[in-house]
Amino acid sequence: MQKENVYTMLFGDNKIRPNQLFSLSLTYPIIEPNSEEAYNILNVVEKKLLNNYGLKSLAKGEPNYIEIYEGDSFKRDMSYHQGITWTWLLGLYYDALKNMIKAEKRKTYKAELEEKLNSFIKNVTKTFEKELSQRGCIGSIAEIYDSRKPHEPKGTIAQAWSISEVLRIIS
């Protein structure tokens, strides 16, 4: 079976989405966390989806990509999963990294992954310390963010799953 057909079967389409992180972030990962495929997934997610506020729901350049959450309720609803950044998805990335570190036997790769995790935690801490004290709903974290700078907070102004994942990462 061709790779494209596998992705279409597993994820509904072959577009670049954060869904692929579920295969690495689960307690019992579907994809071996120290495999070449795992490293490829992480690389694609970092290059195409990850930003300071979360993961885009669709990679820029894909058909129907939308990076700004705006317009009437229908237009906003249609953009939710077409490129808008979701903070709670940072938890999937965090868990995928932790699973990859746990599974990695090669010292060099393990050290690189640990450094990546530490850098990620520092970045999340810095980003959301500022977010909690200066933007959006002071003292809270929004549901979603625009995927284009300045990454304006949108959606629910105080979203429990955004807050919980950020606290889990930084604690």
RAGI-V589053 format. One record per pair of residues at least 12 apart in sequence whose C-alpha atoms are under 10 Angstrom apart, sorted by sequence separation. I is the first residue (numbers start at 1). J is the second residue. D is the distance in whole Angstrom. If there is no record, write none. Layout:
i j d
I J D
I J D
This chain:
i j d
47 59 9
48 60 7
66 78 9
67 79 8
68 80 10
101 113 6
102 114 10
128 140 9
141 153 8
142 154 6
143 155 5
144 156 8
7 20 9
24 37 10
48 61 9
66 79 6
67 80 10
69 82 10
100 113 8
101 114 7
128 141 8
141 154 10
142 155 7
143 156 5
144 157 9
24 38 7
45 59 9
64 78 10
65 79 8
66 80 9
68 82 10
69 83 9
100 114 9
142 156 6
143 157 6
23 38 9
24 39 10
44 59 10
64 79 9
66 81 9
67 82 8
68 83 8
69 84 7
98 113 8
141 156 9
142 157 4
143 158 7
144 159 9
65 81 9
66 82 5
67 83 5
68 84 7
69 85 9
97 113 7
98 114 8
101 117 9
136 152 8
137 153 9
141 157 7
142 158 5
143 159 5
21 38 9
24 41 9
64 81 10
65 82 5
66 83 5
67 84 5
68 85 9
97 114 8
135 152 9
136 153 6
140 157 7
141 158 5
142 159 5
143 160 8
20 38 10
23 41 9
24 42 9
64 82 7
65 83 5
66 84 7
67 85 8
135 153 8
136 154 8
140 158 5
141 159 6
142 160 9
143 161 8
144 162 8
63 82 9
64 83 9
65 84 9
97 116 8
98 117 8
137 156 10
138 157 9
139 158 9
140 159 8
141 160 8
142 161 9
143 162 6
21 41 7
62 82 9
97 117 7
137 157 6
138 158 9
140 160 9
141 161 9
142 162 7
143 163 9
20 41 7
21 42 8
58 79 10
62 83 9
96 117 10
136 157 7
137 158 7
141 162 6
142 163 8
20 42 9
57 79 9
58 80 10
60 82 9
61 83 10
95 117 10
131 153 9
136 158 9
140 162 9
141 163 6
18 41 9
57 80 8
58 81 7
59 82 8
60 83 7
94 117 7
97 120 10
140 163 7
141 164 10
18 42 10
20 44 10
21 45 8
56 80 10
57 81 5
58 82 5
59 83 6
93 117 9
139 163 10
16 41 10
20 45 9
56 81 8
57 82 6
58 83 4
59 84 9
141 166 9
18 44 10
19 45 10
56 82 8
57 83 5
58 84 7
94 120 8
17 44 10
18 45 7
56 83 5
57 84 6
58 85 9
93 120 9
94 121 8
16 44 8
17 45 8
55 83 9
56 84 5
57 85 6
16 45 8
55 84 8
56 85 4
57 86 7
18 48 10
54 84 9
55 85 5
56 86 6
90 120 10
17 48 9
18 49 7
54 85 6
55 86 6
56 87 9
132 163 10
16 48 8
17 49 7
18 50 9
53 85 7
54 86 5
55 87 7
57 89 9
16 49 8
52 85 10
53 86 7
54 87 4
55 88 8
56 89 9
49 83 9
51 85 8
53 87 6
54 88 7
55 89 6
90 124 9
49 84 10
50 85 9
51 86 10
52 87 9
53 88 9
54 89 6
55 90 6
128 163 9
49 85 8
50 86 10
51 87 10
53 89 9
54 90 5
55 91 10
18 55 7
50 87 10
53 90 8
54 91 9
55 92 9
17 55 9
18 56 7
19 57 8
52 90 9
55 93 9
128 166 8
17 56 7
18 57 6
19 58 10
50 89 9
51 90 9
54 93 9
128 167 10
16 56 10
17 57 6
18 58 7
50 90 8
16 57 8
17 58 5
18 59 9
125 166 8
16 58 6
17 59 6
124 166 7
125 167 9
128 170 10
15 58 7
16 59 5
50 93 9
124 167 10
15 59 8
16 60 9
125 169 8
126 170 10
16 61 10
17 62 10
121 166 9
124 169 8
125 170 6
15 61 10
16 62 8
124 170 7
125 171 9
15 62 7
46 93 9
122 169 10
123 170 10
14 62 10
15 63 9
45 93 8
121 169 6
122 170 8
120 169 9
121 170 6
120 170 10
121 171 9
42 93 8
117 169 10
42 96 8
87 141 9
88 142 10
41 96 10
42 97 8
87 142 8
88 143 8
86 142 9
87 143 7
88 144 9
86 143 7
87 144 6
38 96 9
39 97 10
42 100 10
85 143 9
86 144 5
87 145 8
38 97 10
85 144 6
86 145 6
84 144 7
85 145 5
86 146 9
39 100 9
84 145 6
85 146 6
86 147 9
38 100 8
83 145 10
84 146 6
85 147 5
33 96 8
83 146 8
84 147 6
85 148 9
17 81 9
33 97 9
80 144 9
83 147 7
84 148 9
17 82 9
33 98 9
34 99 9
35 100 9
83 148 10
17 83 9
25 91 9
26 92 8
33 99 6
34 100 6
85 151 8
16 83 10
22 89 10
25 92 6
29 96 9
32 99 9
33 100 5
34 101 8
84 151 10
18 86 10
21 89 9
24 92 8
25 93 7
27 95 9
32 100 8
33 101 8
34 102 9
35 103 9
52 120 9
85 153 9
86 154 10
23 92 10
24 93 9
25 94 8
26 95 7
27 96 10
33 102 8
34 103 6
35 104 9
85 154 10
19 89 9
21 91 10
22 92 7
25 95 5
26 96 8
29 99 8
33 103 6
34 104 5
53 123 10
54 124 9
84 154 10
91 161 10
18 89 8
21 92 6
22 93 9
24 95 8
25 96 4
28 99 9
29 100 10
32 103 8
33 104 8
34 105 8
52 123 7
53 124 8
88 159 9
91 162 9
94 165 9
18 90 10
20 92 10
21 93 7
24 96 5
25 97 8
27 99 8
32 104 10
34 106 9
52 124 7
87 159 9
88 160 9
89 161 9
90 162 9
19 92 9
21 94 10
22 95 9
23 96 8
24 97 8
25 98 8
26 99 8
51 124 10
88 161 6
89 162 8
91 164 9
92 165 9
18 92 9
21 95 9
22 96 8
24 98 9
25 99 7
52 126 9
53 127 7
87 161 8
88 162 5
91 165 5
94 168 9
95 169 9
18 93 9
21 96 7
24 99 7
25 100 9
34 109 9
52 127 7
53 128 8
69 144 9
80 155 9
86 161 10
87 162 5
88 163 8
90 165 7
91 166 8
94 169 7
21 97 10
24 100 8
34 110 10
52 128 9
69 145 8
70 146 9
86 162 8
87 163 8
88 164 8
89 165 8
90 166 8
91 167 10
68 145 8
69 146 6
87 164 10
88 165 6
89 166 10
91 168 8
53 131 9
67 145 9
68 146 5
69 147 9
87 165 8
88 166 7
91 169 7
67 146 6
68 147 6
76 155 9
87 166 8
90 169 8
66 146 9
67 147 5
68 148 7
66 147 8
67 148 6
68 149 10
66 148 10
67 149 10
68 151 9
69 152 9
67 151 9
68 152 9
69 153 9
70 154 9
69 154 7
70 155 10
68 154 9
69 155 8
60 147 9
53 141 10
56 144 9
59 147 10
53 142 10
55 144 10
56 145 9
58 147 10
54 144 8
55 145 9
56 146 9
57 147 9
53 144 8
54 145 8
56 147 7
53 145 7
55 147 9
53 146 9
54 147 9
53 147 9
52 147 10
51 147 8
50 147 10
51 148 9
49 147 9
51 149 10
53 151 7
52 151 9
53 152 10
51 151 9
53 153 9
54 162 9
53 162 10
54 166 10
53 166 10
